[in-house]
Amino acid sequence: MTESNPNLEALEMRAREQRKQLHNSMRELKSSVQARLDPKRNARLYFPQIATVAAILGLSAGYVVGGIFAD
């Protein structure tokens, strides 16, 4: 029974270290995902593309609405 105590303590210490490592990995993953999915950051990065799509949609909608009332 006394022989298993040092072995058990070593296993508990190893489990603690692995939990700490897992916790740190999850924290890093969470911050990485939050940074990638940040709407303000993405809007800043892809502003030209977003503006182009918005302009095309606006012009298309204007053309359709104008076509309805022109006839």
Residue frames as qw, qx, qy, qz and C-alpha x, y, z in Angstrom:
[[0.000, 0.886, 0.464, 0.000, 0.00, 0.00, 0.00],
 [0.286, -0.811, 0.106, 0.498, 2.85, 2.41, 0.77],
 [0.452, -0.092, 0.594, 0.659, 4.40, 1.58, -2.62],
 [0.235, 0.629, 0.635, 0.382, 1.32, 2.87, -4.45],
 [0.155, -0.879, -0.267, 0.364, 1.32, 6.23, -2.64],
 [0.231, -0.546, 0.350, 0.725, 4.35, 7.71, -4.49],
 [0.209, 0.174, 0.779, 0.564, 3.01, 6.31, -7.73],
 [0.014, 0.757, 0.653, 0.019, -0.43, 7.72, -7.00],
 [0.179, -0.812, -0.074, 0.551, 1.02, 11.11, -6.12],
 [0.251, -0.281, 0.557, 0.740, 3.03, 11.15, -9.35],
 [0.131, 0.437, 0.792, 0.406, -0.11, 10.35, -11.33],
 [0.077, -0.850, -0.471, 0.224, -2.07, 13.08, -9.55],
 [0.228, -0.660, 0.188, 0.690, 0.70, 15.59, -10.24],
 [0.219, -0.011, 0.714, 0.665, 0.76, 14.57, -13.90],
 [0.062, 0.650, 0.738, 0.172, -3.03, 14.89, -14.13],
 [0.143, -0.840, -0.237, 0.467, -2.85, 18.37, -12.59],
 [0.225, -0.457, 0.425, 0.748, -0.22, 19.45, -15.10],
 [0.162, 0.242, 0.799, 0.526, -2.26, 18.06, -17.98],
 [0.001, -0.792, -0.604, 0.089, -5.40, 19.87, -16.78],
 [0.174, -0.767, 0.022, 0.617, -3.44, 23.11, -16.55],
 [0.216, -0.214, 0.634, 0.711, -2.04, 22.60, -20.04],
 [0.111, 0.490, 0.810, 0.303, -5.50, 21.80, -21.41],
 [0.069, -0.844, -0.412, 0.336, -6.96, 24.88, -19.71],
 [0.177, -0.622, 0.265, 0.715, -4.25, 27.09, -21.24],
 [0.197, 0.053, 0.769, 0.605, -4.80, 25.56, -24.68],
 [0.059, 0.681, 0.725, 0.087, -8.52, 26.20, -24.45],
 [0.119, -0.821, -0.166, 0.533, -7.92, 29.80, -23.39],
 [0.185, -0.398, 0.506, 0.742, -5.63, 30.35, -26.39],
 [0.140, 0.303, 0.838, 0.431, -8.14, 28.72, -28.74],
 [0.003, 0.785, 0.590, -0.189, -10.99, 30.83, -27.37],
 [0.100, -0.763, 0.056, 0.637, -9.07, 34.08, -27.82],
 [0.198, -0.180, 0.692, 0.670, -7.99, 33.03, -31.31],
 [0.106, 0.503, 0.817, 0.260, -11.57, 32.24, -32.35],
 [0.040, -0.842, -0.392, 0.369, -12.88, 35.47, -30.85],
 [0.160, -0.590, 0.307, 0.730, -10.24, 37.44, -32.75],
 [0.156, 0.033, 0.788, 0.594, -11.10, 35.73, -36.04],
 [0.021, -0.592, -0.777, -0.211, -14.84, 36.22, -35.65],
 [0.128, -0.543, -0.287, 0.779, -14.71, 39.84, -34.46],
 [0.414, 0.743, 0.511, 0.123, -17.19, 41.73, -36.69],
 [0.001, -0.963, 0.078, 0.258, -15.40, 45.08, -36.39],
 [0.394, -0.512, 0.633, 0.426, -12.07, 43.56, -37.36],
 [0.508, 0.265, 0.758, 0.311, -13.60, 41.69, -40.29],
 [0.292, 0.888, 0.352, -0.051, -15.45, 44.78, -41.50],
 [0.130, -0.873, 0.310, 0.353, -12.19, 46.73, -41.42],
 [0.460, -0.283, 0.743, 0.396, -10.31, 43.99, -43.27],
 [0.326, 0.320, 0.804, 0.381, -12.93, 43.42, -45.95],
 [0.153, 0.642, 0.271, -0.701, -14.31, 46.95, -46.29],
 [0.181, 0.381, -0.501, -0.756, -13.68, 47.29, -50.04],
 [0.130, -0.126, -0.941, -0.288, -15.48, 44.02, -50.78],
 [0.007, 0.545, 0.742, -0.389, -18.37, 44.86, -48.46],
 [0.137, 0.587, 0.040, -0.797, -18.71, 48.35, -49.96],
 [0.153, 0.208, -0.706, -0.660, -18.69, 46.95, -53.50],
 [0.101, -0.321, -0.938, -0.082, -21.41, 44.41, -52.72],
 [0.032, 0.617, 0.540, -0.572, -23.50, 47.06, -50.95],
 [0.144, 0.482, -0.237, -0.831, -23.14, 49.44, -53.91],
 [0.162, 0.017, -0.844, -0.511, -24.15, 46.76, -56.41],
 [0.080, -0.465, -0.868, 0.154, -27.17, 45.78, -54.31],
 [0.050, 0.612, 0.303, -0.729, -28.18, 49.43, -53.90],
 [0.178, 0.359, -0.456, -0.795, -27.91, 50.16, -57.59],
 [0.145, -0.149, -0.929, -0.306, -29.81, 46.99, -58.46],
 [0.031, -0.558, -0.743, 0.370, -32.59, 47.82, -56.01],
 [0.097, 0.573, 0.036, -0.813, -32.78, 51.37, -57.36],
 [0.158, 0.183, -0.695, -0.677, -32.98, 50.10, -60.91],
 [0.117, -0.333, -0.932, -0.081, -35.77, 47.66, -60.01],
 [0.003, -0.639, -0.549, 0.539, -37.79, 50.24, -58.05],
 [0.104, 0.497, -0.213, -0.835, -37.24, 52.81, -60.78],
 [0.122, 0.011, -0.836, -0.535, -38.36, 50.32, -63.41],
 [0.025, -0.490, -0.854, 0.171, -41.58, 49.64, -61.50],
 [0.047, 0.743, 0.362, -0.561, -42.54, 53.33, -61.33],
 [0.076, -0.373, 0.443, 0.811, -41.23, 54.36, -64.76],
 [0.028, -0.239, -0.834, -0.496, -43.86, 52.51, -66.73]]
